[in-house]
Amino acid sequence: MPRPRKWRRVCCLPENNRFGPLDAQAEDTVTMTVDEFEAIRLIDLDGFTQEQCAAQMDISRTTVQGIYDSARKKLAQSLVNGKALLIEGGEYRLCDGQGHGCGGNGCRRHRCGRRFENTENETEEPYENHDSHE
């Protein structure tokens, strides 16, 4: 029996999800998942250690290490090879702002990217990228 899926906690989605050269062709795209983006944001921008990032995302440090390595490789492919970078998909849940692991400083989701508020007509269901391989 496969292990149960562990969703990665993400505080916010990127403000923009596509970056790259203006003349990039559609087939010249590197896709980074939202959880990879979150690892880059936490470690490189906010200065978290991998251990702190793991607590924030509610996953193990070794999982963070794999996600972070994959994200860095995708960033390099995009920058060095002049490919567009598209951020979408992944296995994550958006933070509800009530979590205990929000970096020890309270939830940061109000400080970055798109904001997500629960309303009566809207729920924050986990998003699964059905194209990924386990």
Secondary structure, DSSP 8 states (H G I E B T S, - for coil): -------EEES-B-S--EES-TT--TTSEEEE-HHHHHHHIIIIIS---HHHHHHHHTS-HHHHHHHHHHHHHHHHHHHHHT-EEEE---SEEE--S--S-STTS---GGGSSB----BTTB----B--TT---
